[in-house]
Amino acid sequence: MIKISEAIIVEGKYDKIKLSSVVDAVIIVTNGFGIFRDREKLELIRYYANKTGIIILTDSDSAGRKIRGYIKGAVKNGRIINVYIPDVFGKEKRKDKPSAEGKLGVEGIDVKTLVSAFEKSGVTSSESIGKSDITKLTLYELGLSGGNESKKLREKLQKSLGLPSVMSAGSLVEVLNTMMNSVELAEYMKKIKEVKNVI
């Protein structure tokens, strides 16, 4: 059980149940897109963002990205940490059929992968990885943006790090800064490019 001081924001009650077996923390449920109309809950999220900081942990599908983006935009002050689950295709046991995009949500992800997602975001680590010096320019210089092969290269990087396949450049910069610095990223990209033609 990981003790986390920040409040964790998830989409549904089953996500909360799953997460409760992994972390000891305040868990707030958005009820999917319900958060768009729930002023009271939004105020609660803003309160925690200022007081303890919040962790946003939504599904890796388009709905999850929309909810994450909305919360990030609605919380003007305070601390936000983004935790991302990787793309895992399948169906939750309680559901008759997979989601529209066929990806597992937070509730369907195994405990080990969930813990790993928190660790990658620096949540369980008390040590700082070093200066957060990765910027959008860093991505450009490493060929991760602005080039013909950039999209493929980004997808390869995200897959190898266990991150969702669809992420904005801003989100990618943010999460990379919790995992490594620019020198380590350059080294990592060198290895990825070396195995580019290996099947």
C-alpha positions as CSV (number, residue, x, y, z in Angstrom):
1,M,0.0,0.0,0.0
2,I,1.4,3.4,-1.1
3,K,0.6,6.4,1.1
4,I,0.1,9.4,-1.0
5,S,-0.6,12.9,0.4
6,E,-2.1,14.3,-2.9
7,A,-5.7,13.8,-3.7
8,I,-6.2,11.4,-6.7
9,I,-8.8,12.2,-9.4
10,V,-10.3,9.2,-11.3
11,E,-13.2,8.8,-13.6
12,G,-15.5,6.2,-12.0
13,K,-16.3,4.4,-8.8
14,Y,-14.8,1.1,-10.1
15,D,-11.5,3.0,-10.7
16,K,-11.7,4.2,-7.1
17,I,-12.3,0.7,-5.8
18,K,-9.3,-0.6,-7.8
19,L,-7.1,2.2,-6.7
20,S,-8.1,1.8,-3.0
21,S,-6.3,-1.6,-3.0
22,V,-3.1,0.1,-4.2
23,V,-2.9,3.5,-2.5
24,D,-3.9,5.1,0.8
25,A,-5.1,8.5,-0.3
26,V,-8.1,10.8,-0.9
27,I,-9.7,9.6,-4.1
28,I,-12.2,11.9,-6.0
29,V,-14.5,10.4,-8.7
30,T,-15.4,12.7,-11.6
31,N,-18.3,10.5,-12.7
32,G,-17.0,10.7,-16.3
33,F,-18.1,13.9,-18.0
34,G,-20.3,14.7,-15.0
35,I,-17.4,16.9,-13.8
36,F,-18.2,19.3,-16.6
37,R,-21.4,20.2,-14.7
38,D,-20.4,19.5,-11.1
39,R,-19.3,22.9,-9.7
40,E,-19.1,21.6,-6.2
41,K,-16.8,18.8,-7.0
42,L,-14.7,21.1,-9.1
43,E,-14.3,23.4,-6.1
44,L,-13.2,20.4,-4.0
45,I,-10.6,19.5,-6.6
46,R,-9.4,23.2,-6.7
47,Y,-9.2,23.1,-2.9
48,Y,-7.0,19.9,-2.9
49,A,-4.9,21.3,-5.7
50,N,-4.0,24.2,-3.4
51,K,-3.8,22.3,-0.2
52,T,-2.0,19.0,-1.0
53,G,-1.7,18.9,-4.8
54,I,-3.8,16.6,-7.0
55,I,-2.9,13.6,-9.2
56,I,-5.0,13.1,-12.3
57,L,-5.3,9.5,-13.3
58,T,-7.8,9.1,-16.1
59,D,-8.2,6.3,-18.8
60,S,-5.9,6.5,-21.8
61,D,-8.8,6.9,-24.3
62,S,-10.1,10.1,-25.8
63,A,-12.7,10.5,-23.1
64,G,-10.0,10.3,-20.4
65,R,-7.9,12.8,-22.3
66,K,-10.8,15.2,-22.5
67,I,-11.5,14.9,-18.7
68,R,-7.8,15.4,-17.9
69,G,-7.6,18.5,-20.1
70,Y,-10.8,20.0,-18.6
71,I,-9.5,19.5,-15.0
72,K,-6.1,21.0,-15.9
73,G,-7.8,24.0,-17.5
74,A,-10.2,24.5,-14.6
75,V,-7.6,24.3,-11.8
76,K,-5.8,27.6,-12.2
77,N,-3.7,27.4,-9.0
78,G,-2.1,24.6,-7.0
79,R,-0.1,21.6,-8.0
80,I,-1.1,19.0,-10.6
81,I,0.7,15.7,-11.2
82,N,-0.3,13.7,-14.2
83,V,-0.1,9.9,-13.9
84,Y,-0.7,8.0,-17.2
85,I,-1.6,4.3,-17.6
86,P,-0.3,2.6,-20.7
87,D,-2.5,1.5,-23.6
88,V,-3.6,-2.1,-22.7
89,F,-6.2,-3.6,-25.0
90,G,-8.9,-5.8,-23.6
91,K,-12.2,-5.8,-21.7
92,E,-13.0,-5.3,-18.0
93,K,-14.4,-8.4,-16.4
94,R,-17.7,-6.7,-15.3
95,K,-18.4,-5.4,-18.8
96,D,-20.1,-7.3,-21.7
97,K,-17.9,-5.7,-24.4
98,P,-14.7,-3.6,-24.6
99,S,-14.8,0.2,-24.6
100,A,-15.2,2.0,-27.9
101,E,-11.4,2.2,-28.3
102,G,-10.9,-1.3,-26.9
103,K,-8.5,-0.1,-24.2
104,L,-8.6,-1.1,-20.5
105,G,-9.5,1.7,-18.1
106,V,-7.9,2.3,-14.7
107,E,-10.1,-0.4,-13.2
108,G,-8.8,-3.0,-15.6
109,I,-5.1,-2.3,-15.2
110,D,-3.2,-4.7,-13.0
111,V,-1.7,-3.5,-9.7
112,K,1.9,-3.8,-10.7
113,T,1.3,-1.6,-13.8
114,L,-0.6,0.9,-11.7
115,V,2.2,1.1,-9.1
116,S,4.7,1.5,-12.0
117,A,2.6,4.4,-13.5
118,F,2.9,6.3,-10.1
119,E,6.6,5.6,-9.9
120,K,7.1,6.9,-13.5
121,S,5.4,10.1,-12.5
122,G,7.7,10.5,-9.5
123,V,4.9,10.2,-7.0
124,T,6.4,7.3,-4.9
125,S,9.9,8.5,-5.2
126,S,11.2,11.0,-2.6
127,E,14.4,11.6,-4.6
128,S,14.3,14.2,-7.4
129,I,15.6,12.8,-10.7
130,G,17.4,16.1,-11.3
131,K,16.7,19.3,-13.0
132,S,13.5,19.2,-15.2
133,D,15.1,20.5,-18.3
134,I,13.2,18.8,-21.1
135,T,11.3,21.3,-23.2
136,K,9.4,21.3,-26.6
137,L,12.7,22.4,-28.1
138,T,14.4,19.3,-26.7
139,L,11.8,17.2,-28.5
140,Y,12.4,19.1,-31.7
141,E,16.2,18.7,-31.5
142,L,15.9,15.0,-30.9
143,G,13.6,14.6,-33.9
144,L,10.5,13.9,-31.8
145,S,8.6,16.9,-33.3
146,G,8.8,18.9,-36.5
147,G,10.1,16.1,-38.8
148,N,8.6,13.6,-41.2
149,E,9.4,10.6,-38.9
150,S,8.6,12.5,-35.6
151,K,5.2,11.0,-35.0
152,K,6.5,7.4,-35.5
153,L,9.5,8.2,-33.2
154,R,7.3,9.7,-30.5
155,E,5.0,6.6,-30.6
156,K,8.0,4.3,-30.3
157,L,9.3,6.3,-27.3
158,Q,5.9,6.3,-25.6
159,K,5.4,2.6,-26.2
160,S,8.9,1.8,-24.8
161,L,8.2,3.9,-21.7
162,G,4.8,2.3,-21.2
163,L,2.9,5.6,-21.9
164,P,-0.3,6.1,-23.9
165,S,0.2,6.2,-27.7
166,V,-1.7,9.5,-28.0
167,M,-0.3,12.4,-26.0
168,S,0.1,16.1,-26.8
169,A,3.7,17.4,-27.0
170,G,3.0,19.4,-23.8
171,S,1.9,16.3,-21.9
172,L,4.9,14.3,-23.2
173,V,7.3,17.0,-22.0
174,E,5.6,17.1,-18.6
175,V,5.8,13.3,-18.0
176,L,9.3,12.9,-19.4
177,N,10.5,15.5,-16.9
178,T,9.4,13.3,-14.1
179,M,11.3,10.3,-15.5
180,M,14.6,11.7,-16.8
181,N,16.6,14.8,-17.8
182,S,17.5,15.9,-21.3
183,V,20.9,14.1,-21.4
184,E,19.2,10.8,-20.4
185,L,16.5,11.4,-23.0
186,A,19.1,11.9,-25.7
187,E,20.8,8.7,-24.7
188,Y,17.5,6.8,-24.7
189,M,16.6,8.2,-28.1
190,K,20.0,7.1,-29.5
191,K,19.2,3.5,-28.4
192,I,15.6,3.7,-29.9
193,K,17.0,4.9,-33.3
194,E,19.7,2.2,-33.3
195,V,17.0,-0.6,-33.1
196,K,14.8,1.3,-35.6
197,N,15.3,-1.3,-38.4
198,V,15.2,-4.4,-36.1
199,I,11.9,-6.3,-36.2
